Amino acid sequence: MEIDEAPQKVDIAARIVTPGTAITNDSAFMRGHGTFSEHDTIYSSVAGVVERINKLVSVRPLKQRYSGEIGDIIVGRITEVASKRWRVDVNSRQDGVLLLSSINLPGGIQRRKSESDELQMRTFFAEGDLVFAEVQSYFADGALSLHTRSIQYGKLRNGTLVTAFPQLVPRSRSHFHTLSCGVDVVLGVNGYIWVSKHVPASKVEANAELIYSDKNEPISDDEREAIARVANCIQLLNRLYVKITDTSIIFAYEASLVHSVKELLTHDVAVELAQNVMARLEQQA
């Protein structure tokens, strides 16, 4: 790796750097993640954006695995059913863990989980199922401990999964959004995004069996097209590195209506829509 010659004075500002770029030679600064020190100068060790917190200088990689925090809302895929727990792929360095004691029983019954519940674990979640959950803690080995103790969390149905860069999905108050086109979007901060047909919460609450059902609702052709259009809008935002929020998805969806669904992933159309979204976001700001 080639290292830039240390300049006499370097301005520490938020900018994109490549490995080996000199960040600062001021001895008052400390090096953080994504940097290394040589000849009293701090260099970047990864391609990313320079960040400064007081006297700590670090580089946030442009692309990286999801690093969970307590309270994060994530979408994951069940990879293994083990003793009193499920292993969940959360797009991180290691699988998350969903304990049997951390889920809701059908009907919202509050009681201790018994041996009969353990024998029926695959009726709740089986390998390959997608789950909407929250990070509640860490285990000693750094694995994320998840829970679904809420009516809004649980098994995901009636839609499709879109994978994006985790750093493009910001943490916010709500990660579950119902768009005006009749599509529900779950924005997992781990980069897994679920796009599905809208099902009223009252319907799920009225029928406890739907919480762990494996059967999809009837989906019309118009609903399928709306789901596919929203999913393609998210993919083009991800490809062109635009922040993925409910607002940016709505802007992209509205701008995409003049194109067919399959045209949205072509380069020229994707660039046009992404520029349109960024312009509208700047106006809104």
Buried (B, 14 or more C-beta within 10 A) or exposed (E): EEBBEBEEEBEBEEEEBEBBBBBBBBEEBBBBBBBBEEEEBBBBBBBBBBBBEEEEBBBBBEEBEBEBEEEBBBBBBBBEBEEEBBBBBBBBEBBBBBBBEBBBBBEEEEEEBEEEBEEEBEEBBBEEBBBBBBBBEBEEEEBBBBBBBEEBBBBBBBBBBBBBBBBBBEEEEEBBBBBEBBBBBBBBBBBBBBBBBBBEEEEBEEEBEBBBBEEEBEBEEEBBEBBBBBBBBBBBBBBBEBBBBBBBBBBBBBBBEEBEBEEBEEEEBBEBBBEBBBEBBEEEE
